[in-house]
Amino acid sequence: MLILIWFVVCIIFFIIHMTLGNSGHALEVFALLTGIALFLINKLSRKRK
């Protein structure tokens, strides 16, 4: 599960870095999308149990 989270965070970082670059809002968008992704992974993992 930790590897899945690591891959998701890396993919989100790559997409944000390619689209926004060194923009001042890149960190905010990255934090928001990572939070949403971790929330969804948590919901899906608890649904399976």
Buried (B, 14 or more C-beta within 10 A) or exposed (E): EEEEBEEBBEEBBEEBEEEBEEEEEBEEBBEEBBEEBEEEBEEEEEEEE
